[in-house]
């Protein structure tokens, strides 16, 4: 259960960072397309992880975490695109990317444990 609370905490803090990023992209860079995509995928990570914790069965738990993992991969893509297109600096982008990849590792570990128990 400790890993679940770490996942929920990290995914919530990551989502908050992405909300701030989205605000910056819209206000300062006048970018609306990618910012809508990344906010959907990044906030979905924690929302689905939170649902998984309160799932009705092991299969439900695994299914919700799989969705979180897919959303993590999508968020990673949008972050890399924002860096390459120079909407955000490499420093900020890499910091967000590191958080995203850490959440991805936690999700993979949690899924592996759930599938083998």
NUTITOR-263582 format. One record per residue (C-alpha): residue in three letters; x, z, y. Coordinates in steps of 0.02 Angstrom, whole numbers, padded with zeros to 5 digits, always signed. Example, Ala and Ser with C-alpha at 12.3 -4.5 7.8 and 13.67 -1.06 7.14 Angstrom:
2
ALA+00615+00390-00225;SER+00684+00357-00053;
! end
This chain:
117
UNK+00000+00000+00000;UNK+00147+00029+00118;UNK+00192-00156+00111;UNK+00012-00197+00158;UNK+00020-00088+00315;UNK+00187-00167+00361;UNK+00108-00339+00339;UNK-00043-00294+00445;UNK+00065-00216+00582;UNK+00188-00361+00590;UNK+00052-00494+00584;UNK-00047-00409+00724;UNK+00107-00393+00835;UNK+00153-00574+00797;UNK-00023-00631+00843;UNK-00011-00538+01008;UNK+00153-00628+01046;UNK+00071-00794+01007;UNK-00077-00753+01121;UNK+00049-00724+01262;UNK+00138-00886+01215;UNK-00026-00981+01221;UNK-00063-00912+01394;UNK+00110-00965+01452;UNK+00092-01140+01378;UNK-00075-01169+01462;UNK-00032-01093+01632;UNK+00150-01142+01654;UNK+00170-01298+01548;UNK-00009-01366+01558;UNK-00005-01391+01371;UNK-00171-01374+01280;UNK-00164-01464+01113;UNK-00021-01376+01022;UNK-00065-01209+01100;UNK-00240-01217+01025;UNK-00168-01261+00855;UNK-00039-01122+00854;UNK-00159-00988+00912;UNK-00281-01033+00773;UNK-00150-01031+00636;UNK-00051-00880+00698;UNK-00200-00767+00724;UNK-00272-00820+00556;UNK-00119-00747+00467;UNK-00163-00567+00507;UNK-00351-00593+00501;UNK-00341-00656+00322;UNK-00214-00524+00271;UNK-00330-00391+00340;UNK-00476-00465+00244;UNK-00368-00467+00086;UNK-00335-00281+00097;UNK-00522-00251+00094;UNK-00559-00386-00033;UNK-00685-00357-00171;UNK-00570-00406-00314;UNK-00390-00446-00358;UNK-00434-00632-00356;UNK-00508-00613-00181;UNK-00353-00518-00124;UNK-00239-00656-00189;UNK-00347-00796-00117;UNK-00346-00720+00058;UNK-00158-00692+00053;UNK-00135-00873-00002;UNK-00231-00927+00153;UNK-00119-00814+00259;UNK+00034-00895+00181;UNK-00032-01070+00218;UNK-00067-01019+00398;UNK+00110-00950+00411;UNK+00180-01119+00357;UNK+00071-01207+00486;UNK+00125-01086+00623;UNK+00307-01115+00576;UNK+00278-01302+00599;UNK+00201-01281+00772;UNK+00342-01165+00827;UNK+00474-01291+00771;UNK+00380-01428+00864;UNK+00371-01324+01023;UNK+00559-01295+01014;UNK+00601-01477+00979;UNK+00485-01541+01116;UNK+00563-01414+01236;UNK+00401-01328+01281;UNK+00488-01164+01240;UNK+00671-01114+01240;UNK+00767-01103+01078;UNK+00791-00917+01110;UNK+00605-00880+01123;UNK+00561-01004+00987;UNK+00689-00934+00865;UNK+00631-00757+00899;UNK+00452-00806+00858;UNK+00510-00908+00710;UNK+00607-00759+00640;UNK+00450-00651+00651;UNK+00348-00788+00567;UNK+00476-00807+00427;UNK+00482-00619+00400;UNK+00293-00615+00380;UNK+00307-00762+00261;UNK+00432-00666+00153;UNK+00319-00513+00149;UNK+00171-00621+00099;UNK+00269-00706-00040;UNK+00330-00539-00106;UNK+00156-00463-00099;UNK+00080-00614-00186;UNK+00212-00611-00323;UNK+00180-00427-00353;UNK-00009-00450-00355;UNK+00000-00595-00476;UNK+00113-00502-00598;UNK+00017-00337-00598;
! end
